[in-house]
């Protein structure tokens, strides 16, 4: 965009500086938002802190996160909604999970047929035995109290009431105790039980502790002292377990994991923690795997987990002398491993985010597991159907509901269905790769890229370019996100990107408007006295496309005018009279130029210089220049009576017009510049204007101008001349009239054109005879000039190499 300094490289300094500052501002805001989000997750007790000190109360950062919490929760909510929307269109991994994962659903029909929940555990045991042959069976229900419906309970109660003295030792213990019967079913199958986290006043007894059936290995690149105790995980104060008979006997299950899914703010489940931490008020810390993860480990035959940590730490409290005392390691991925052989084998690897969560890549309309109603299973309708499958047994009736993984569609699923979906996603590798760090780096890179685009658009100075850059930024962001999200399952987080793009759009438009306003002000200041209002309006509207302001070589028409004998006229006037006369003369002449869409370059004494086709485009520049010259002659005739009345002699002017390529631009010194034109074509117009004195004409034009005018202009060929300072001869014409002429006038022009042809062919006698016939019809100064020239050439012929060119020795 041209500035008043015309071509100075410093003209780009403002938009570039603004663009860089805006980009840095957006990147800084994004940086702090990411920090706030992580700090908020630590402070709101959703994830672990290194130490839990009841005396300290709330985390010291909690009181300072009110505004931050609103901002970060809003961003998280929008990110979740966008992810939900995109998940609806994401092609999932297929139905491979339906061959491996099954859900035995205690649905409404099952409850109607076998009675309300909870069922006697003898029925649950029978249901478990029906899944014989499964590689893993998960009981998606917490049996945290004894079964009061056991037959032994009723017999004992009757015996005590009526003092019957019954001997129960001969009875089958499993017939008397439903819990024992369920324990027997657990011992006969590959069972995984669930635990639940609880943040209330319930605390586990000293006998309640995890059933450790696995090894937990930690790979830490940070060099921390005890990485196992310093992993950033979700946290709870208490854990609710199943009753001891199901956990402590020889019938103990093969695995135990927490069943909590931790939904997002909109109750949708998109990210599932695979490990969580329990820290009670005594400071006892225990790490638990998730229920679906334990099922996968049992089914695959793994004997442990390998937790790979990231190389960065997160600070969670006020600093101390130990740099690692108040920091936690963040998870990168978890692997199910088999260490029974000589070398560790990794059976399954799952990428995690920094909170130990697996991102779900499931659509809520995609059920990647097969559902078997529990009543059909109990009636033996699916015997043998569960061989080598991973079976989840749980409730799906309306009493326990969770929002589906893509909650934007408001479809509800049960906890058991959620666990089956998570398990299927693990085995199908249909999980999203979620990382706050990757998301942060992607967002910063995107902000830098779109900031660069916005800077380039502002530097271009065109509001159209700014709008185009803004319009292309949004689809570009979505295309990049499509590549990562849909093709590679990488969740990036689009909220801050879209917010940054909208922010850039606003800044671009504001900057473009302000810069355009400055340009319009400059153009109005520079051209308001030189061009017509119509041209000025065009320049202001299309200021961003005015490349000629910087300097451009373009085809134009230029005119020079001069008052004949002005020196002798001015000598007879007082200075005030001379100034008034020039004002009276130049004002209408300037109006004519501007009315004919020309640009006034300068006033040179009594002369005027103007040009067409710059800075505004004008394809009819030659015609408008010619019409302006004719209008000047006509206007001069109108002004003459008033000047004659003042005692001034008759005023005549000469006009010279040339059309050709010339340099147009804002040129001059650093102290003073002007929009002007330069080049040989300009000099030729000046020389041609001066020739009016030689040929006693008013308007002379060059051959290039004559060719651009067309047949509706009447012109008379004048001469072939070599002007001062030029070696190449040019053909000049006298512009006579615009519009229709009489037949006599047309015949006169044709006769003189023939005279000129004979003159160039050295037929001086014939040319003289024809010219004398023409002079009988009308006298003209040009005829007398050629009659004298022909008389001389008859006596003293020109040199043998003469080509008809008449050389001018003066300007």
N, C-alpha and C positions, 0 to 999 in steps of 0.2 A: 504494500500500500504506500502510495507516494506521500511523502510528508513535505513540509514547507522547505526542508533543506534540500529537496530534490536529489534523490540518488545517494544520499548519505547512508552508509551501512548502519549507522546508529538508529535508523528508523525502525529496525526490528528489535531494539533493546527492550522496549516497553512490553510488547506481547510475549517475548521470550521470558523476560523476568517474571511477568504475571503467571505464565504457564508453569514455570518451575516452582514458584511459590505455592501455587494452588496444588500442584502435584505433591510437593513436600507436606503441605498441610493435610491432604487426604491420606497420605501414607502414614503420617504421624497419628492421626485420629484412629486409623485402622490398627496401628501398633498398640495404642493404649486400650482400644476396645478388646483386642485379643488378650491383653494382660488382665483387664478387668474380668473378662469371662472366666479365665482360669482362677483368678483370685476369688471370684464369687463362688465357684464350685468348691473351692477349699473352705471358704468361710461359712457357707450355709449348712455345713455338717452333712453334706451329701457324700463327701469323700473323706478319706482319712486324714488326720493330722498326726504329726510325729508323736506328740504327747497329748494326752487328755488330762487336764488338770482341773478338777471341779472347782477348786478355789478361785480359779481365774475367771470363771464364768465364760461369757461369750468370747469368741475370737476377737482380738483387738481390731481387726479390719472391718468387722461386721457393722459397726456403727457408722462407718464412712462410706458405705456402699449403697445408700438409698438411691441416689440419682443413677449411679453406675448400674445398679441392679435393674432399674427400669429400662435403661438403654440396652443392656446386654440381653435381658430377657426378651425384649421386643425383637432384637436382631435374631436371637435363637428361634423365636416363634415364627418369624418370617422365613428363616432358613428351613425350618421344619415343614412349613406349608409348601415351599417350593420343592423340597425333596419329595414330599408326598405326591405332589402333582406330577413330577417327572417319573416317579416310580410307577404311576399308572400307565405310562407309555413305554417303560423299560422292558425289553424282552428278557425274561428270566431264563434260568439254566435248563428249563425243560421239566420233564416229569420223572427224572431219575430218582428223586426222593420218594416217589410213590411206590417204587419197588423195594425200598429199604426202610422207610418209616411208616408206621401204622399208628392210628389213634383208636383205642378202644374207648368209646364215648359213652359215659353214663348220661344219656340224653333224657328228654322228657318221656319218651316212650318207655325207656328202661325203668324210670322212676315209677311210672304208672303200673307197670307189670310186676315189679319186685318191691314196691313200697318206697316210701320217702327216704331221703338221705338223712343221716348216714345209714348205710346198710350194715347189717351184722358182718363182722369181719370174717366170719365163715364164708359168706357170699363173696367177699373180696378175695379170700384165699382161693375159692373155687374159680373165680375169674382169672386170678394169676396162673393157676395150674392149666387153664385153657390156652395160655400163651406159650406152652412148653415148646422148646426148640428155638425161642427167640434169642438173639445175640445179646440183648439187653432189654430189661423191662423196667420202666420208670413209674412208680406209684405217685401220681401227681396229687397227693393229699397228705395232710399232716395228721398223723395218728398220735396226738399228744396227750390223750387221756385213755384210760382202759375202757374196753368195750363193756358197757353195763348190761348188754343184752345176752351175755354168755349164759349157757344153760347152768353152769356151775353156780353162778350168782343166784339164780332162781331157786335151785335145789337147796342151797345153803340157807337162803332166807326162809324157805318153808320149813326146813329142818329145825332152825332156831325158833321159829314161831310156834311150832306144834311139838317140839321136843321129840322128834321121831327117831333120833339116833341113827341116821342113815350113814352107811359106810360107802364113801365115794372112791376108795382106793382101787376098787376093781373096775372102775370106769376108765375109758380111754381119755387121757388128759385133754386131747385135742377136741373131744366131743363136749367137754365141760368148759373149755376156755377158748373163746373165739380168737383172742390175741395169740394164744399159743398155736392155734391152727394156722393163723396168718404167718406166724414165724416159721412154721413148718413149710408153708408154701414158698416163703422167701428162701429157705435153705435149699429147696429143690430147683430154684430158678435163678437166673442172673439178674438180681434185683438192684435197683438204685432207689434210695429213699430221698425225700426232700426235707429241708429245714426252712424255717422262715425267720427273717430278721424282724426285730421288734424294738422300737425306741421308747416304749412306755416304762412302767415300773416293774415289769416282769424280769427276773434274773434267773439264769439257769442254776440248778443246784450243782454241788461239787462233783456229782456223778455224771453230769451232762457235759460231754466234751465230744469233739469231732471223732468219727471213726476214721482213722488214718489208714486208707487203703492204697495210698499212692505216695510216690516220692516227688518232692517239689525242688527242682533245680532252678537256679537263677544265674543268668549270664549278664554280668554288669560291666559295661565299659567305663564306668565313672570312678572306679577304685574306691567305692565307699566301704566302710568297715563291715556293715551287716546289711547287704542289699535286701535280704529277705524281709527284714523289718522296716524297710524304708521305701516301700512301693506305694505309689499314689493310687489308692483304691477307694471305692465307695465304702462307707462305714455305717455300722449300727452298734447300739449299746448292748443289745441282748440278742440271743438266738433261741428260738423255740424248736425243740427236738421232738422226735417220735418217742414213744414210751420205751423204756429200757429193754423190755422183753423182745422187742423187734430189732434192737441194736446191739445188745451185749451178749446174747446167747451164741451157741454154735451156729445159729441160723442168721447171724449178722449179715446184712446186705454187702454186696461187693462195692458199693459206692454210695456217697451221700453228698448232695449239693443243695445250694439255696435255690428256692423256687421264685424269688422276687424278680420281677422284670423291670421295675423302675421306669414307668412311662414318662414321656416328655410333658411339657407344660400343657399341651392340648390333649393329654391322656393317650396319645398314640405311642406305640412301641417301635422305635426306629433304631435304637442302639441298646444292645444288651450287654451288661457287664458279665464277663466270664470268671472274674474273681472278685471277691468282696472281703471286707475285714470286719471283724467284731472286736471292739475294745470296750470292756466293761469298766465299771467305776474303780475296780481294783487294778486296772492297767493291764489285765490279761489280754493278749492280742492273738487272734487266730484268723488264718486265711482260709476261706472256703471257695471251692470251685462252684460253678453254676450247675444246676440240675441237668440241663441238656449236655453240658460239657462232660460231666461225669458219665452220662449214658454213652456218649461217643467213646470215651476212654475204655469203658467196660466192654463195649461192643467190638472195638478194634483190638482189644487185648493189650492195651498199654498199661505200664505199671508206674507211670509218673508223668509229670509235666515239666517242660522247659520254658521258663519265662525269660524272654529276651528284653532287655531294657534299652532305652534310648540313652544317648550320650549327654543329655542335658538334665539339669535338675530344676525343681521348682521350689522357690522359697515360700514357707508357709507361716512364718511368724517373725517376731523382732529378732535382729541379728544377735549372735553371741560370739564368744571367742572362737568356737569351732565352726569353720565354714560349712561343715556338713550337718551341724547339729539341728538345724531348722529347715532342712531341705529334703525333698522326696524325689525318688527316681520315677520316671514315667515309662510305662510299658510300650513295647513296639509290636510284639507278637507272642503268641503262645503256641507251643508244639506239644502234641501227645507223643510220648516216646516209649520205646521198649528197650530196657536195659538188661534184659535177661541173657543176651548173648555177649560176645566179646566186644562188640561195638554197639554204640547207641544207635537205634533206628528211629527215625522220626516218622510216625504214622500219619500225622495230620498237622498241618500248619495253618494258623489263622491270624491274619493281621489285626491289630487292635489300635484303638486310639489311645491317647495319653492317660485316659481314665480306666484303661483295661476293658473297653467296650468293643464289641463286634457290631459293625454296622449291618443292618438287615437290608438286603436287596430284594425284598419280596413285595409283590403287589398284593393288595388285600383281596383281589378277585382270583388269585392264583393259589389253589390249595395243592401243595406239592407233597401230599401224603394221603394215604387212603384211610377212610373212617369206617370203623366197624361198630355198630350199636352194641352196647354191652349185653342187652337182652338176647340178641342173636348169638353172641359168643357163648353165653351161659346155656343156651339151648342146643349148643353143639353144631350150629350151622356153619362154623368156620374152623372146625378142627383141622389142624395141620397148616393153616394159612399163615402162621406167624414164624415159620422156620427161618432162621437167620435174619429176621427183621429186628428193628429197634422199635419197641412198642411203648407208647405212652398210655397209661390208664388214668383217666380223670374225668371230671364233670364237664359237661357242656350245656347244662340246663340254664335257665335265665337268671339264676340267683347270683352267679359270679361272672362278671363280664369285664373284658378289657377292650379298649379300642384297637382296631386292627393296625398292622404296621404302617399303612398309609391312611392315617386317620382323617384326611381331608374329605374322604367319601363317607365318613360317619358309619362305618360298618363295624359291628361289635363281634369280638371273638372271645372265647373263654381262655382262662389261664392255661388249660391243658392244650388247647389248639395253638396258643402262642408258643408253648414249649416244643410242640411237634414241628411248628414252622421254623423255629430257631435251629432245631436239630437237623431238619431237612436242609436248611441253608448252609449249615456247617459241612454236611456231607457232599452237597452239590457244589461247594465253593461258590455259592450264590450270595456271598456277603459283600458289603460295600467296604472299600478301603478308606477308612476315616482317620485323619490325622490333623490335629489342630496346627501342627507345625507346617505340614504340607499345605494345608488350607491357607495358613498365614503367608507362606512364601508365594503361593499362587496369587493370592489377592494383592500382595505388594507388587508382584511382577505385572499383574493386570492393571493396577493403578498407575504404575510407571508407564506402561505402554499406552493406555488411553490418555494419560496426562501428556505424553509426547504428541499423540495425535491432536489433542486439544490445543497444545502449544503451536503446532504446525498450522492448524486451522486459523488460530488467532494471528499468527505471523503473516498468513496469506492475506488477512485483512478483509476477506469477503464473508459477508453474512451467509451467502449461499454455500460457501465452503464449510463454514461452521455448522450450518444445518445439516449438510451432507455428512460431515464427520460425526456429528451427534447421532444422526439416523443410522449410520453404519456401525456405530459402537455397540449398540444393544444387540443386534443380531450376531455381531462378531463375538461378544461375550457368551451368548447362548451356544454358538457353534463350538467354541472351545470347551464350554462346559459339557456339551453333547459328547465331544470326543472323549473326555475323561469319564463322565458319569455313565453314559450309555454304553460306550465301547469297552471301558476298562474298569468300571465299577468304582471309580474314585470320587468321593464326595468332597466338593470343594468349598461350598458355602458361597452363595451368590448375592446375599443381601448387601454386604458392604461394596461389592463390585457394582451392582446396579445403583446403589446410593451414590457411589463415586461418579459413575457415568452421568447420572442426573445432575449432580453437583457441577461436573465439568460442562454439561450442556448449558446450565444457567450462566456460569461464568463466561463461557464462549459467547453467548448471545449478548450478555451485558457488555463484555469487552468489545465485541464487534460493533455494537450499537454506539458505544462511546467513541471508539476509534473512527467509525464512520461519521459520527457527528463532527469530530475534529476535521476529518477530510472534507466534509461538506462545507464547514466553516472556511477552511483554507481555499477551497475551490471558489466559493462565493467571494471571498476577499480578493482572490487573484484574477477572477474572470468577470465579475459583475459589471465592470465598465468596458469590457472588451467583446462580449458576446451578447446575443439577444436573450431575453428571459427564457425562451423555449430551449435554446442551446444550454443555458445555465441549468435549467431544470434537468435536462438530459445528463449533464456532467455530474450533478449531485446524485442522481439516481444510479448512474453507472460508474461511480467514482472508482470502484474496485477493479474495473476493466480498463482503466486509462493507462495503458502501458506507455503511451506516447509522452506522458508526463516525465517518465524516466529518460526518454530519448529514443525515438524510433524513426527509422527510414521508411517513409510511406509516400505514396503517390498523392500529390496535392496540387492545388492551383493557388498562385500568389499574384497579387496585384500591387502595382506602384502607381500613385497619382502625383501630379505636380502642377502648380499654377504657372502658366506661361508668363514670363516677364515680371515675376513677382518682385524682383529686386528694385526695378524702377518704380513699381507701385508702392512698395513699402517706404521708399525714400520720401514720398510725399505725405506720409502719415505720421502723426504723433504716436508715441508708444501706446497710449491708451486706445487710440483709434485702431492701431494695428492689432492689438489684442482683441478688441471687440470684433473686428472684421474676421479674424481667424476663428473666433468662437462661432460667429454666424455661419462661417463656411464649413468648419469641421463638424459641427453638431448634426446638420442634416446628412452630411456624407457618412458620418459614423452610424447614424440611424439606418441608412440604406444598407451598409455592410452587415449590420446585425440583423436587419429584417431579412436579408438574403442568406442568413445562417453562417456568416463569415466571422472570423476572429480578427479583431484589430490588433496588430502587432505594435505599431508605434507611429508617432507623428514626427516627421523629420523636417523641421522648418515649416515650409508651406506644403510639404508632401505627406502622403499617408501610405502606410503599408498594411496590408491585410492578407489573410490566407484562409483557405477552406479545406475541410476534411481533417482538421485537427483543432482541438483535442477530441471533438465529437466526430464520429463517422458521418460522412456525407458522400454517398456515391455519385451525386450530381454536382460535385464541387465545381467543375469547369463551367457548367451552365449557370450556376448561381453567381460565380465570379463575373461572367459576361453580362448577366442581367444587372448586377450591381453597377458595372461600368456604364451601361446604357442609362440606368436610373440616375446616376450622378450627372451625366450630360443633360438629361431632362430637368433635373432639379436645379442645375446651374442656370438654365434658361428662366426658371421661375424666380430665382433670386436676383437675377440681373437688373430688373427695373428698379428695385429698392436701392441697389448700389449705385446705379446711374444717377438716381435722384440725389445721392450724397456727393456726386461729383467724381466718382471713381470711374476709371476707364472700363471698357468691356473686358470681362474676365473670361479666360479660356483655360482649360486644363487638358493635360495629356494623361492617358492611362495605358499601362503596359501589363499584359497578362501572359503568364507562362504556366504550363502544366507539366509536371514531371516529379521525379523522386527527390525528396529533400529531407533533411534531418529536422524533426520537430521534437522539442523537449523544453524542460525547465532548465535553462542554462544561464551561466554568468559566473560571477566570483562568489566567494564565501560570504562576502558582505552584502552583495546585491545580485539578485537573480530575476530572470524574466522568462516567461514562456514565449518562445520565438522559433523561427525556422532558419536553417542555414543550408548552404550548398550551391552548386553551379546553377541549378534551376532557379534559385532565388536571384542570383546575380544576372542571369539572362533576362528575367522579368524587368529588373532595374534598367538594363541597357536598352531593352525594347521600349520602355516608357520614354526614354530620352530621345528615341528616334522619331517621336511625334513631331519634334521641331524640324527635322529634316524633311519629312513627307507632309507637313502641314495637316496632320491628322489629329483626331481626338483619342481614338482607341486602337492600339495595335496589339495583336495577339500572335503567338507563335503557331507553327504548324501542328504541334501536339495539342494545343488548346482547340484549334480549328477542327481537328479530327474528333474531339470529344463533344463538340457542340451539336452536331446534327444538321439536318437540312432546313430546320425552321429558323436558322440564323442566317442573315445576309452578310456576306463578307467579300471583300475585294482583295485579291492577291496584290501585294505591294512590292516585295523585292526579295532577293536572295542575298543575305548580308552575312558578313563575318564581323561580329561585334568585337569591341575592344577586349582583349584578354582571352579570346577564344579562337581556336584554329578551325574548328568545324563550322561551316556555314549553316545558317538556319533560314527557313522560309517564313516570312512574316506576312500577316494579313491585316487589313483594316476592317474592324467590326463596325457594321453600318446600322443594322436594325434586327429586331426580333419580330418574327411574324411574317404575314403575307406581304409581298411586294407586287408592283404592277408589271405588266409584260414588258413595258418600255425599260423599266429599271433592270429587269432580268436580262433583257437583250443587251443593255449597256455593259453589265458585268461580264457577260459572255464575250463580248467584243474585246474588252480590255484584257480578259484572260487570254484571248488569242494573240493580242499584241505582245503580252509578256512571253508567250511561248515562242513567237518569232524572234523576240529579243534574245532569248536564251539560245536559239538556234543560229545566231549571227545573221539573221535575215533582217538587217537594219533598215533597208530601203522599204521592204514590204511592211515592216512594223510601223515605220514612220507614216506611210501612206494610209494605213488603216487607222492609225491614231489620229491623223488630221481629220478623217471622216467622222471619227467619234467626237472630236472637239467642236464640230459644227452643231452637234446635238446639245452638248452640255460642256461647260468649262469646269475644270477641276484642277486644283494645284498639282495633283499627282500626274495629270496628263501633261501639264507644262514641264514638270521635272523630267519626264521620260522623253518629251519632244526635244529638249535641250541635250539630253544624254545621247539620243540617237543621232542628232546632228553632229555631235563631236565624234562618235564612233564611225560615222561614214567617212570622215576625213582622217581620223587617227584611230584605226582599229585597235582593240585591246590586244594583249599578248596572245601568242598562239595557244597557250595552256589555259586561257581564260574559260571558266565554266559558268559564267553569268553571275558570279559572286561579286558583290560590292563591299569592299572593306571599309569599315569605319575606323578612323584614326583617333577618335575621341570617345569618351564615355557618354 
